[in-house]
């Protein structure tokens, strides 16, 4: 198996933090065979975990508040949830509180209900402004295509050497263990297809460390406008030449080629234009 070069992914587009689509250079390098790849991915942060007790000013207004993690569901059009959220404004606490109070009063008007309305309102504002966030769940759709396939020769019936198309979904969790550092773990399932071979599927596992240098000095989402990422993707199961070259129109350059499960390293830079709105 050929050694895998370290991937340098330089990205200038709407970033991962807001769950937005962007182009990435060399998503996978040569995958020890086909490649390099170019593609896009779109991320949706659908569940946010925050803790209102992290805010000392808010804790003073709720005298009996105990430390607790709040779960906030986000729709695709919410701020920080997806690229659609780039067109939404960061919500104001009083506006959210008014809506939550009206909702709680439909059930009861007790002090506990009003207190719950304040807690929910603060959690919503925290998540949509990306402040005091403990972590979040996300789903990512990825699609990529190889520029060429080193395993397949060009033939009259195959004018290119069999591009490889990959698309699939990652589902994972991001833990924000400090204002500047996030750790994400994601499991994925992908379909690999092309003119030179019958499609097949592969699962993957992707650990990633994200560093936001501005988050230590800038509050909220603006602190995550720039990110550096280090990690990679582990592809389960063995790959062989026949999987990428098994149709009559294709001629394999090296039918003996095979590779075991692989870990593809990744280094990246992200710039998030969406939160400039």
N, C-alpha and C positions, 0 to 999 in steps of 0.2 A: 504494500500500500504506500502510495506516495505521501510524503510528509505534507501536512496541511499548513499553509502560510497563515500567519495571524491576520485576521480580517480587520481592516481599518474602515469603518463605516462613517463617512462624513455626511451629515444630514443638515440641510438648511430648509426648513419647512415648518408647518404647524406641528407641534410636538406631542409626545406621548402623554405628558402630564394631563393635558386637556382631552386626551383620547382622540386625537385627530389623525387624519390621513397624511402620510408623507412618503416621499420616495427615499429609498435607502440604497447606497452603493455597496455592492458585494454582500448581499444579505447572507448567502452562503458563498464561500470562496469557490473552490473547485469540487467540493463534496467528494474529493478523491476520484473524480471521474467527470461528470457533466459540470458545466459552469464556465465562467462566473455568472451569477444571477443578478437581475435587476427586478425591482418590484415595489409594491405599495402595501401599506397595511393601515387599517382603521381600528381604533380602540374605543371601547365604550365602558366607562366607569359607572357601573350600575348600582353599587351599594357602597356607601361611605360610612366609616366608623370614626366617631369623634367623641371627645370627652369634655363636657361643659365645665367640669370642675378644674380644668386646666386654666381657666380664665379667672384670675383672682377678683376682678371687678364684678363679674357676673356672680361669682360664688357669694359675695357679700349681699346680693339682692335676694338670694335663696338661702336663708339662714340654716336650714336643716339639710341642705343638699349633701349627699354622700357621693364619693367618687364612683362614677358609672360610665360605661361606654354606651353611646347612643348610636343607633343604626338608622341611616337615612337612605331611602331609595331615591335614585335619581333617574329622571327621564332623559332621553337623548338630547332634548332641547335645553336642559338645565345647564347653567354655567359650570364649567370644569368636567362635565360628563362626557361630551363628545364634540366633534367639530361643529355641530349645530349650535352648541352652547356659546360659540364665539360671537353669535349675534344677540346673545342675551346679556342683560346688565346684571352686575353683582347686586343681590337683593339687600334691602335695608331691613334692619332688625324690627323696627316699629311696624313696617308693612307686613312682614311675615307674622309677627306676634298678633296683629289684628286679625289676620285670617285664621290663625290657629286658635285664638280665643273664641271666635265665632263658632268654629268647628267643635270645640270642647263644650261650649255652652249648650249645644243641641242635646248633649247627653245629660249634663248637670252643671250647676253653677257653683259648686262647692269650691273651697279654697284649693283643695288638692287638684281639681281639674284645671283651675287657672294656673297653678304652679306647673302642671304638666305641659300646658300650652307654652309657657315661657321656656321650658327645657327643650321642647320640640322646635320652637322658633330659633333658639340659639344654635341647636344642632344643624338646622337647615342652613342658616347663615354661615356657620363655620365651614360646612362642606362645600357650599357653592362659592365661597370666597377662598377655599383651600387654606383655612387657618385652624389650628388645633386639631388637625386630622391625625388619627392614630394609624389608619390604614384604609384600604378599599379593595373591593373585588372588581375584576375587569374581564372583559371578553374582547379578543382581538381577531379580526379576519385578515389574513395575509394572502397575497397573490404575487407570485414571482415567475419569471421566465429566464432560462439560460440564454446567453448570447450564442453559445454553440455547445455541442456535445462531443467531447474528445473521444468518446467510445464508439462513435458511428462515423463511417466514411460517407462522403458525398457521392451519390449515384444519380443517374439520369432521372430516376423516379423520385429521388429525394434531393431536391436542388440545394437544400441546406443540409447540414449534418445532424438533423433531428433535434430541434429545440426541445427542452424539457420544461413543462409547465407544472407549477406547484401551487396549490391553494388549500387552505384549511383554516382551522380555528384554534386559538389558544384560550384557555380559561385559567385565571390565576388570582393570586392575592399579593398585594403590596403592603409591606409593613414599614411605617415611617418611625424608625427608632430614634431619630433626632430631627431637628428642623432641616438639616442639610442632606441627610442620608436616607435613602429608601432601599429596601431589599424586596425583590419580587421573585416569586416562584410560579411557573406556569406549566401546565400540561397541554399538549396540542395533539391534533390528529389531522393528517394531511393526505391529500390525493395527489399522486404524481402521474402525469400523462404526457403523451407526445405522439407524433406520427410514426416514429420508428419502433414503438413498443406498446404493449397493452398496459393500461393504467393499473397501478397498485397503490396501496396505502401504507403509511408509516406513522407511528406515534412518536412524540418527542417530549423532552423535558428541558425547560429553559430557566436557569437561575441568573439573576441580574442584580448588580449593585449600581445604584444611581446616586450621583453627587450633584447637588445644586449649590454652587459656591455663593450665590447671592442670598440664599435663604437665611443665612446667619445674621444678615443685617437688614433685610427687607421683609416686611410682614406680608402674609397672604400669597396669592397666586403669582404676583410679580417676582417673588423670590425664586420661582421655579421656571423662569423664562429661559434660563440656560441650564443644560444638564450635560454631565459626562457620564457615560455608561460603560460598565465592564462586566462581561459575563460570557455567555455562549449558549449553544443548543446541543443537547445530546440526542442523537437519533438512534432509536432502538432497532435491532435486527440487522442481519448482514445484507449487503448489497452486492450484486454481481452483474457482469456485462450483459447477460441474457435478459435481465429485467429492463434494460434501456435499449435493447437491440434484439427484438424477437419477432419482427414482421418481415414478410418476403421482400419488401422494398428496401430493407436496411441491411447493410454489411458491417459486421463488427470488426473494428480494428484489432482488438485484442480480446478474443472470446474467453481467455483465462482470467481476465481481471476480476477481482472481488475485493471487498472491504468489509471489515467487521463493523460493529456498532461504533459510531464516531461522535466525538465532541468537537464542535466547530467553535473556536474562540471568537469573541466579538468585542471590539472597542468602538465606541460611538460618541458623537457630539450632537446634541439636539438644541435647536433654537425654536421657541414657541411663539409664532406670530399671533396666534389666536387671542392670547390674553392682553394684547396691546389695545384691544377694543375698549 
